Amino acid sequence: MTSPHPGTPAGEQDDRFAPAVPAAPSRRSGADAERLLAGLNPQQRLAVTHSGGPLLVVAGAGSGKTRVLTRRIAYLLAAGRAQPGEILAITFTNKAAGEMKERVGELVGPRARAMWVSTFHSACVRILRDQAGVVGLSRSFSIYDSADSQRLITLAARELDLDPKRHPARGLAVAVSNLKNELITPEQATVQASNDVERTAAAVYAIYQRRLGEANAQDFDDLIMTTVRLLQDHPDVADHYRRRFRHVLVDEYQDTNHAQYMLVRELVGTTAERGDEGLPPGELCVVGDADQSIYAFRGANIRNINDFESDYPDATVVLLEQNYRSTQTILSAANAIIAHNPDRLVKNLWSAAGAGSPIVGYVADNEHDEAAFVAQEVDRLTDAGDASPGQVAVFYRTNAQSRVFEEVFIRVGLPYKVVGGVRFYERREVRDLLSYLRVLANPADTVSLRRILNVPRRGIGDRTESFVEAYAQQERVGFAEALRRIDEVPGIATRSATAVRGFVALLEELEGLIAEGVGPSRILELIMTRTGYIAELEETVNAGAAAGGVEAEGRIENLQELVGVAREYEERVEGGDVAGFLEQVALVADADQIPDPEEGGGGVVTLMTLHSAKGLEFPVVFLTGLEDGVFPHLRTLGDPTELAEERRLAYVGVTRARHRLYLTRASSRSSWGQLAYNPASRFLEEVPDQLMDWRRLAQPAIAAAAQRALERAGGDASWGDGPVRQYGRVTTGPVPKRGGVGLRPIPALAVGDKVSHDTFGVGVVASVLGQADKAQAEVEFGGDVGRKRLLLRYAPLEKL
């Protein structure tokens, strides 16, 4: 069953081949409810019809979880177990929420509009807008994204006179975000801080949070944290939402962090909390798969799903193992890889689609040969009519690996698209215009105001800005109010003061138009013309400068696109205003950059990281760079927990493939400007040989070069002469034992030694564990890096 699009959501069953389902049941009858169960397998049916206590649906990759969720919602309505307004369904992306709402609408009709189907952040924004006064916000509060947060963190750090080189804003922002994800307040962070790094982060956190309040703003972490605090501190508010949402459904539960976990618990409530009013707890249904938990670096906590039965002792668990996406050969490989992870709920994906083609393995001499093989194979599949470029995806562990594929694909004329470049709403000109809108909707938004103060250039420089800031702090007024009082600010040049007055007058004029009901698209057009923003870009285009002109032309097109987005919003939302448009933009997930397979005669090959591939599927997948130190990543090799996550990432990558899967690696690869000889990835070696069709193995000359490099490095130069596993095959002859990345020697370290790490910088050894290949060291790097445990065989570490 092929999907018309290569980037369709994971776990889809094709409803075209299922028995007909009523498009919009008009009455709650047993017959309608029963028809909603048509085409479901027994386990899916159990999940859809479950009633009573909490439900955990463990949905293996491609097992139809979206279908189960949408059918369960429709079944609740058709069976009379819920009104539309009593349902809250939470997903992680706006795209997934939109698709779910659309599919439920197809099943139950217009009643679906009354449901809350949204992301965690969107649901929290709705709650906070309704309860703004309770939490000390105005309804027009701004929502800061990561870039806005970093700008405000920079101001907070500057207030503390922190050295930006020792305390970069990005690292401080991550530290603050981590604290918020754990629901730790600035006061708690200060009390808990046990070292200088934590004390610095706590101090920045306190000032940052104060400035957020002054700006009437919330960052993304605040949206959830503030909502949790609201529900915990105001029982009447919590009771209101618990009474409203009788059914709470959560998708991708394995990706929740602690704050999201607590939000779900607060919305569902406990028997004790609801029992006072004679109201039973809401029905909770979570869907997820611990084997696909790959976002620990974003704060996701795998314990939330692994401990679900402990958290909810009366929970029911339904296991979905039948896969509707991949061939059995692909699934057997995925099962074999993930089986090496400890402490997991055992499940085995299976398919009725048959074995399919064997998995193709290829060992290239270097990364350029690896990319050339991929390009040649895509051409071969295209010529044979087996696939078009638009049905092919190339996965890699890190963004940097895309470069060589791009170079080779350009050289051979193979069309491609890299997913993960600069996204539309992150482009400078788009952010500039949106900052204008945000200031007009929320004049207290200092970050946005300071961004546009001299954009386009109007003669208000850094010196003027610093004088205004000093005046605002001295007089204890907001930055916007200080601008209005520009004539009272000492040290301002006459020309600069004139420019500030003109800027303030323009903002006031535009604010007046918004108050009169002028929509966001017209306001955007006025901003572009009245500020001279578009004229400045047009001058660059007309000047004829090759590179600058092309860039400026592209920026003009992006601004026109933004106006178009605003017009679409106005057409879709009756009475849609600037504040509503800004909320939509702020909450939009990463733009869907998966190319349309019909574009350009068969589409283009998709290049993307494995983390970006989560939730997608493609007919043909190339999983590349399968070398220890590349994938699994170097920094994970000494940490069993991180290595287990890398293995889950490999499992996700393999299960994205529907019909054909290629596993490739390079015997040598440029690393840190030097040639490195990396051993085969342990994940590659975990795939059973009978599933593989090896097109090429490592060449003897490369193996010999690896041996010489090992000996020069002073590492373990012993070699096995008997039959050994090499790159997934049983071969004979000398094969090197596993060495480190670049075959580095293992440094002899002692507590107190000073060391240098290629990524983390200079640190001091705090402890040493293990011996020989298993030797590890805990190193305190200080700053934002903190303490790291490193496996010395692989770590790019040098004793100083």
ZAMARGU-4260 file (C-alpha; in steps of 0.2 Angstrom, whole numbers, plus 5000, padded with zeros to 4 digits):
<rodrens>
0) 5000/5000/5000 | 5010/5015/4994 | 5006/5032/5000 | 5006/5046/4987 | 5018/5056/4997
5) 5035/5050/5004 | 5034/5061/5020 | 5017/5055/5026 | 5015/5053/5045 | 5022/5038/5053
10) 5011/5023/5057 | 4997/5026/5044 | 4986/5013/5039 | 4978/5015/5022 | 4959/5018/5024
15) 4956/5016/5006 | 4956/4997/5008 | 4946/4997/5024 | 4927/4994/5025 | 4917/5010/5023
20) 4915/5021/5038 | 4901/5034/5039 | 4907/5051/5035 | 4897/5060/5048 | 4886/5050/5060
25) 4871/5061/5064 | 4866/5050/5079 | 4874/5041/5093 | 4869/5023/5089 | 4877/5007/5092
30) 4877/5003/5074 | 4888/5019/5070 | 4900/5015/5084 | 4902/4998/5078 | 4905/5003/5060
35) 4920/5014/5067 | 4928/4998/5072 | 4928/4991/5054 | 4946/4987/5047 | 4954/4987/5064
40) 4965/4973/5070 | 4961/4965/5087 | 4973/4976/5097 | 4968/4992/5089 | 4950/4988/5092
45) 4954/4985/5111 | 4963/5002/5111 | 4948/5011/5103 | 4934/5004/5114 | 4943/5004/5131
50) 4933/5012/5145 | 4937/5016/5162 | 4955/5018/5169 | 4970/5025/5161 | 4976/5017/5145
55) 4993/5016/5138 | 4994/5011/5119 | 5012/5005/5115 | 5012/5008/5097 | 5026/5001/5087
60) 5033/5010/5072 | 5020/5010/5058 | 5007/5001/5068 | 4993/5014/5065 | 4993/5024/5080
65) 4986/5040/5072 | 4971/5029/5065 | 4969/5022/5083 | 4968/5039/5091 | 4956/5047/5078
70) 4945/5031/5078 | 4945/5032/5097 | 4939/5050/5098 | 4926/5046/5085 | 4920/5031/5094
75) 4919/5041/5111 | 4907/5053/5102 | 4897/5039/5092 | 4895/5028/5107 | 4888/5043/5118
80) 4902/5042/5130 | 4908/5060/5127 | 4902/5077/5120 | 4915/5086/5108 | 4919/5099/5120
85) 4924/5086/5133 | 4939/5080/5123 | 4956/5087/5124 | 4969/5078/5112 | 4987/5084/5113
90) 5000/5081/5099 | 5018/5088/5097 | 5016/5097/5081 | 5003/5109/5073 | 5004/5098/5057
95) 4999/5082/5067 | 4985/5092/5076 | 4978/5098/5060 | 4978/5081/5052 | 4970/5073/5067
100) 4956/5086/5068 | 4954/5084/5049 | 4952/5065/5050 | 4941/5065/5065 | 4930/5078/5056
105) 4929/5066/5041 | 4922/5053/5053 | 4910/5063/5064 | 4907/5079/5054 | 4906/5097/5060
110) 4905/5092/5079 | 4924/5090/5078 | 4926/5109/5079 | 4921/5109/5097 | 4936/5098/5102
115) 4952/5104/5108 | 4965/5096/5096 | 4981/5105/5098 | 4999/5105/5103 | 5005/5106/5122
120) 5009/5124/5119 | 4993/5129/5110 | 4982/5122/5123 | 4992/5131/5136 | 4991/5147/5127
125) 4972/5145/5126 | 4971/5142/5145 | 4983/5157/5149 | 4973/5169/5138 | 4957/5164/5147
130) 4966/5165/5164 | 4978/5179/5161 | 4973/5190/5175 | 4975/5176/5188 | 4993/5174/5183
135) 4997/5192/5181 | 4998/5194/5163 | 4988/5204/5150 | 4979/5194/5137 | 4990/5202/5123
140) 5006/5194/5131 | 5020/5190/5118 | 5027/5173/5115 | 5046/5172/5114 | 5054/5159/5104
145) 5072/5153/5106 | 5080/5168/5097 | 5070/5181/5107 | 5075/5171/5123 | 5093/5172/5119
150) 5092/5191/5116 | 5084/5193/5133 | 5096/5182/5141 | 5110/5192/5134 | 5103/5208/5142
155) 5101/5198/5159 | 5119/5193/5158 | 5125/5210/5153 | 5116/5216/5169 | 5127/5204/5179
160) 5143/5210/5170 | 5146/5192/5164 | 5159/5188/5151 | 5150/5183/5135 | 5164/5172/5130
165) 5164/5162/5147 | 5145/5163/5148 | 5138/5163/5130 | 5119/5167/5129 | 5115/5150/5121
170) 5122/5140/5135 | 5113/5151/5148 | 5097/5149/5139 | 5099/5130/5138 | 5102/5130/5157
175) 5087/5141/5161 | 5076/5130/5149 | 5081/5114/5158 | 5076/5122/5175 | 5059/5127/5168
180) 5057/5110/5161 | 5059/5103/5178 | 5047/5116/5185 | 5061/5124/5196 | 5058/5142/5199
185) 5072/5155/5200 | 5071/5155/5219 | 5072/5136/5220 | 5086/5137/5208 | 5096/5149/5219
190) 5093/5138/5234 | 5098/5122/5225 | 5114/5129/5216 | 5129/5119/5222 | 5143/5127/5211
195) 5148/5143/5202 | 5140/5137/5186 | 5123/5133/5194 | 5124/5149/5204 | 5127/5159/5188
200) 5113/5151/5179 | 5101/5154/5194 | 5106/5173/5194 | 5103/5175/5176 | 5087/5165/5177
205) 5080/5177/5190 | 5084/5193/5180 | 5078/5185/5164 | 5061/5180/5172 | 5059/5198/5179
210) 5063/5205/5162 | 5050/5193/5154 | 5037/5200/5166 | 5041/5218/5162 | 5039/5213/5144
215) 5022/5205/5147 | 5030/5190/5138 | 5031/5171/5140 | 5044/5160/5132 | 5039/5142/5126
220) 5044/5134/5142 | 5034/5147/5152 | 5018/5142/5143 | 5018/5125/5151 | 5026/5129/5167
225) 5015/5144/5171 | 5000/5133/5166 | 5005/5119/5178 | 5008/5132/5192 | 4991/5140/5188
230) 4982/5123/5190 | 4992/5118/5206 | 4990/5135/5215 | 4971/5138/5210 | 4960/5123/5214
235) 4945/5132/5207 | 4953/5134/5190 | 4960/5116/5190 | 4942/5110/5194 | 4935/5120/5180
240) 4946/5112/5167 | 4945/5094/5174 | 4926/5096/5173 | 4927/5101/5155 | 4940/5089/5149
245) 4932/5072/5153 | 4944/5063/5140 | 4962/5068/5138 | 4972/5059/5124 | 4991/5062/5122
250) 5001/5057/5107 | 5020/5053/5107 | 5020/5052/5126 | 5038/5045/5126 | 5043/5063/5120
255) 5036/5072/5135 | 5047/5081/5148 | 5043/5083/5166 | 5033/5099/5164 | 5022/5091/5151
260) 5020/5076/5162 | 5014/5086/5176 | 5002/5096/5165 | 4994/5080/5160 | 4992/5074/5178
265) 4985/5091/5183 | 4972/5091/5169 | 4966/5073/5172 | 4967/5075/5191 | 4966/5060/5204
270) 4951/5051/5212 | 4954/5061/5228 | 4954/5078/5218 | 4938/5074/5209 | 4930/5064/5222
275) 4926/5079/5233 | 4913/5084/5220 | 4908/5066/5216 | 4916/5068/5199 | 4927/5053/5193
280) 4944/5056/5186 | 4945/5060/5168 | 4949/5046/5156 | 4967/5047/5151 | 4974/5038/5135
285) 4992/5040/5130 | 5000/5033/5115 | 5019/5031/5112 | 5033/5019/5110 | 5048/5020/5122
290) 5059/5012/5108 | 5056/5029/5098 | 5061/5040/5112 | 5075/5050/5104 | 5074/5068/5111
295) 5082/5067/5128 | 5093/5082/5123 | 5077/5092/5122 | 5072/5087/5140 | 5061/5072/5135
300) 5060/5059/5149 | 5058/5041/5144 | 5053/5037/5162 | 5036/5045/5159 | 5031/5031/5147
305) 5041/5017/5156 | 5034/5021/5173 | 5016/5024/5167 | 5010/5008/5175 | 5018/5014/5192
310) 5011/5031/5190 | 4993/5024/5186 | 4992/5007/5195 | 4975/5003/5187 | 4981/5007/5170
315) 4978/4995/5155 | 4992/4992/5142 | 4988/4988/5124 | 5003/4983/5113 | 5002/4987/5094
320) 5015/4976/5085 | 5007/4974/5067 | 5016/4986/5055 | 5007/4993/5040 | 5022/5002/5033
325) 5038/4991/5030 | 5043/4974/5023 | 5046/4960/5036 | 5065/4961/5031 | 5066/4979/5037
330) 5056/4975/5052 | 5067/4960/5057 | 5082/4971/5056 | 5074/4985/5067 | 5069/4971/5080
335) 5087/4964/5080 | 5095/4981/5083 | 5083/4987/5097 | 5084/4970/5106 | 5101/4975/5112
340) 5094/4989/5123 | 5091/4984/5141 | 5076/4986/5152 | 5063/4988/5138 | 5046/4981/5135
345) 5049/4967/5123 | 5039/4969/5107 | 5042/4962/5089 | 5036/4971/5074 | 5028/4960/5061
350) 5020/4963/5044 | 5008/4954/5033 | 5017/4962/5017 | 5030/4949/5015 | 5049/4948/5016
355) 5052/4961/5002 | 5070/4965/4995 | 5085/4961/5006 | 5094/4976/5014 | 5108/4982/5004
360) 5125/4985/5013 | 5139/4995/5006 | 5156/4999/5013 | 5164/5014/5004 | 5183/5019/5005
365) 5178/5036/5011 | 5163/5048/5013 | 5165/5054/4995 | 5163/5036/4988 | 5149/5033/5000
370) 5139/5048/4993 | 5144/5043/4975 | 5136/5026/4978 | 5120/5034/4985 | 5119/5045/4969
375) 5122/5030/4957 | 5109/5019/4966 | 5096/5033/4965 | 5099/5034/4946 | 5098/5016/4944
380) 5082/5015/4954 | 5075/5029/4943 | 5080/5021/4927 | 5073/5005/4932 | 5056/5013/4936
385) 5058/5006/4954 | 5058/5024/4962 | 5058/5042/4958 | 5070/5054/4967 | 5056/5061/4977
390) 5053/5044/4985 | 5071/5043/4992 | 5078/5050/5008 | 5096/5050/5014 | 5098/5050/5033
395) 5114/5055/5043 | 5118/5058/5061 | 5124/5076/5061 | 5120/5091/5049 | 5138/5092/5044
400) 5137/5076/5035 | 5125/5083/5022 | 5140/5093/5014 | 5148/5079/5005 | 5131/5073/4998
405) 5127/5090/4992 | 5144/5091/4983 | 5142/5075/4974 | 5123/5077/4970 | 5127/5094/4962
410) 5141/5087/4952 | 5130/5073/4945 | 5115/5083/4943 | 5104/5074/4955 | 5090/5086/4962
415) 5090/5086/4981 | 5083/5096/4996 | 5091/5098/5013 | 5078/5098/5027 | 5084/5108/5042
420) 5090/5124/5033 | 5085/5142/5039 | 5066/5140/5041 | 5054/5153/5034 | 5050/5161/5051
425) 5068/5162/5056 | 5073/5172/5041 | 5079/5190/5046 | 5067/5200/5036 | 5052/5189/5042
430) 5058/5191/5060 | 5060/5210/5058 | 5042/5212/5051 | 5035/5201/5065 | 5044/5211/5078
435) 5035/5227/5072 | 5018/5218/5074 | 5023/5211/5091 | 5027/5229/5097 | 5011/5235/5090
440) 5001/5222/5099 | 5011/5222/5115 | 5021/5239/5117 | 5030/5231/5133 | 5039/5219/5122
445) 5056/5225/5125 | 5066/5212/5115 | 5055/5215/5099 | 5056/5234/5101 | 5075/5235/5103
450) 5076/5223/5087 | 5067/5236/5076 | 5073/5252/5084 | 5085/5255/5070 | 5078/5243/5057
455) 5079/5249/5043 | 5092/5261/5048 | 5085/5278/5054 | 5100/5285/5064 | 5096/5277/5081
460) 5113/5269/5086 | 5119/5258/5100 | 5124/5273/5110 | 5107/5281/5109 | 5100/5264/5114
465) 5111/5262/5129 | 5106/5279/5135 | 5088/5275/5134 | 5090/5259/5143 | 5100/5268/5157
470) 5086/5281/5158 | 5073/5267/5159 | 5082/5258/5173 | 5085/5274/5183 | 5067/5280/5181
475) 5060/5262/5183 | 5049/5263/5167 | 5048/5252/5152 | 5060/5254/5137 | 5045/5260/5127
480) 5040/5273/5139 | 5058/5279/5140 | 5057/5281/5121 | 5042/5292/5122 | 5052/5303/5135
485) 5067/5305/5123 | 5068/5323/5127 | 5071/5319/5145 | 5085/5307/5141 | 5102/5315/5144
490) 5116/5313/5131 | 5105/5310/5116 | 5111/5319/5100 | 5098/5331/5092 | 5097/5320/5076
495) 5095/5304/5086 | 5081/5312/5096 | 5072/5317/5080 | 5073/5299/5073 | 5066/5292/5090
500) 5052/5304/5089 | 5048/5299/5071 | 5049/5281/5076 | 5037/5283/5091 | 5025/5293/5080
505) 5025/5279/5067 | 5021/5266/5080 | 5007/5276/5088 | 4999/5279/5071 | 5000/5260/5067
510) 4993/5256/5084 | 4978/5267/5080 | 4975/5258/5064 | 4975/5241/5073 | 4962/5248/5086
515) 4951/5253/5071 | 4951/5235/5066 | 4964/5235/5051 | 4970/5217/5048 | 4987/5210/5049
520) 4990/5209/5030 | 4987/5228/5028 | 4997/5232/5043 | 5012/5222/5037 | 5011/5231/5020
525) 5011/5248/5029 | 5026/5243/5039 | 5036/5239/5024 | 5032/5255/5015 | 5031/5268/5029
530) 5047/5262/5037 | 5056/5261/5021 | 5060/5243/5023 | 5055/5238/5006 | 5063/5253/4998
535) 5080/5249/5005 | 5079/5231/4998 | 5073/5238/4981 | 5088/5250/4980 | 5099/5235/4983
540) 5091/5225/4969 | 5091/5240/4957 | 5110/5243/4961 | 5113/5227/4951 | 5126/5220/4964
545) 5126/5201/4959 | 5126/5193/4976 | 5118/5207/4986 | 5104/5210/4973 | 5099/5191/4972
550) 5098/5190/4991 | 5088/5206/4992 | 5076/5200/4979 | 5074/5184/4989 | 5070/5194/5005
555) 5057/5204/4996 | 5049/5188/4990 | 5049/5182/5008 | 5040/5197/5014 | 5027/5195/5000
560) 5025/5178/5006 | 5022/5184/5024 | 5009/5196/5018 | 5001/5181/5009 | 5001/5171/5025
565) 4992/5185/5034 | 4979/5186/5021 | 4976/5167/5022 | 4974/5169/5040 | 4961/5183/5038
570) 4951/5172/5026 | 4951/5157/5037 | 4948/5166/5054 | 4933/5177/5054 | 4938/5193/5063
575) 4956/5188/5064 | 4966/5202/5071 | 4985/5205/5073 | 4986/5197/5090 | 4978/5181/5083
580) 4989/5181/5068 | 5005/5183/5080 | 4999/5168/5091 | 4997/5157/5075 | 5014/5161/5069
585) 5022/5160/5087 | 5015/5142/5089 | 5018/5136/5072 | 5030/5121/5072 | 5045/5119/5061
590) 5039/5122/5043 | 5036/5106/5033 | 5051/5106/5022 | 5048/5089/5014 | 5047/5092/4996
595) 5032/5087/4986 | 5036/5071/4976 | 5027/5078/4961 | 5038/5094/4960 | 5051/5095/4946
600) 5046/5079/4937 | 5047/5066/4951 | 5053/5077/4965 | 5070/5078/4973 | 5080/5067/4985
605) 5077/5072/5003 | 5093/5074/5014 | 5090/5075/5033 | 5096/5071/5050 | 5089/5056/5059
610) 5081/5067/5072 | 5072/5076/5058 | 5066/5060/5051 | 5055/5055/5066 | 5037/5054/5061
615) 5040/5052/5042 | 5041/5037/5030 | 5049/5035/5013 | 5049/5021/5000 | 5068/5021/4999
620) 5079/5025/5013 | 5098/5027/5014 | 5105/5026/5032 | 5123/5032/5030 | 5138/5035/5041
625) 5136/5019/5051 | 5153/5019/5060 | 5156/5020/5078 | 5161/5038/5083 | 5149/5044/5069
630) 5134/5034/5072 | 5133/5030/5087 | 5140/5048/5090 | 5157/5050/5098 | 5150/5058/5114
635) 5138/5044/5118 | 5151/5029/5117 | 5155/5030/5136 | 5138/5032/5142 | 5126/5017/5142
640) 5111/5028/5144 | 5116/5039/5129 | 5121/5024/5119 | 5104/5016/5122 | 5096/5032/5115
645) 5107/5031/5099 | 5101/5013/5097 | 5083/5020/5097 | 5088/5033/5084 | 5095/5019/5073
650) 5078/5010/5076 | 5069/5025/5071 | 5079/5027/5055 | 5077/5009/5049 | 5058/5009/5052
655) 5056/5025/5041 | 5059/5013/5026 | 5044/5005/5017 | 5051/4995/5003 | 5070/4997/5001
660) 5083/5000/5014 | 5102/5004/5012 | 5115/5003/5026 | 5131/5012/5021 | 5148/5016/5029
665) 5165/5023/5025 | 5181/5014/5030 | 5189/5031/5032 | 5182/5048/5034 | 5189/5066/5037
670) 5187/5071/5055 | 5194/5087/5063 | 5204/5090/5047 | 5212/5073/5048 | 5209/5056/5040
675) 5200/5044/5053 | 5198/5025/5052 | 5182/5021/5061 | 5176/5004/5065 | 5159/4998/5059
680) 5145/5004/5069 | 5139/4991/5082 | 5121/4994/5075 | 5127/4988/5058 | 5134/4973/5066
685) 5118/4969/5075 | 5108/4966/5059 | 5107/4948/5055 | 5118/4943/5040 | 5104/4933/5031
690) 5095/4950/5029 | 5109/4958/5020 | 5115/4959/5002 | 5132/4966/5003 | 5137/4975/4987
695) 5154/4979/4993 | 5165/4976/5009 | 5180/4985/5016 | 5195/4984/5004 | 5211/4976/5010
700) 5221/4991/5007 | 5210/5002/5018 | 5212/4989/5032 | 5231/4989/5030 | 5231/5008/5031
705) 5220/5007/5047 | 5233/4995/5054 | 5247/5007/5051 | 5238/5021/5058 | 5234/5011/5074
710) 5252/5007/5076 | 5258/5025/5074 | 5245/5030/5087 | 5252/5018/5099 | 5236/5009/5102
715) 5232/4991/5103 | 5240/4984/5087 | 5235/4966/5090 | 5226/4957/5076 | 5214/4942/5075
720) 5219/4929/5062 | 5203/4918/5064 | 5186/4920/5057 | 5179/4937/5064 | 5164/4948/5060
725) 5169/4962/5049 | 5156/4975/5043 | 5142/4963/5046 | 5150/4949/5037 | 5160/4933/5043
730) 5177/4935/5035 | 5194/4928/5037 | 5210/4937/5038 | 5217/4950/5049 | 5205/4962/5056
735) 5209/4976/5068 | 5200/4976/5085 | 5189/4991/5089 | 5200/5006/5091 | 5195/5024/5095
740) 5190/5037/5082 | 5205/5041/5072 | 5213/5026/5082 | 5219/5037/5096 | 5230/5030/5110
745) 5222/5029/5127 | 5229/5043/5138 | 5235/5038/5155 | 5226/5050/5167 | 5225/5054/5185
750) 5214/5064/5196 | 5219/5082/5195 | 5227/5081/5177 | 5223/5095/5165 | 5216/5090/5148
755) 5210/5097/5132 | 5194/5091/5123 | 5191/5095/5104 | 5173/5100/5108 | 5172/5104/5127
760) 5188/5114/5129 | 5200/5113/5144 | 5195/5103/5159 | 5202/5095/5175 | 5200/5076/5178
765) 5189/5073/5193 | 5189/5054/5193 | 5196/5039/5183 | 5187/5022/5181 | 5190/5006/5173
770) 5205/5000/5163 | 5212/4997/5145 | 5198/4999/5133 | 5185/5002/5146 | 5195/5016/5155
775) 5184/5031/5158 | 5187/5048/5166 | 5175/5061/5173 | 5181/5078/5168 | 5175/5095/5175
780) 5175/5107/5161 | 5166/5121/5170 | 5156/5135/5161 | 5141/5128/5152 | 5148/5111/5149
785) 5150/5105/5167 | 5155/5088/5171 | 5157/5074/5157 | 5160/5056/5158 | 5171/5050/5144
790) 5176/5034/5137 | 5195/5037/5134 | 5196/5024/5120 | 5185/5036/5109 | 5186/5053/5117
795) 5196/5067/5107 | 5205/5070/5123 | 5223/5076/5126 | 5233/5077/5142 | 5241/5095/5144
</rodrens>
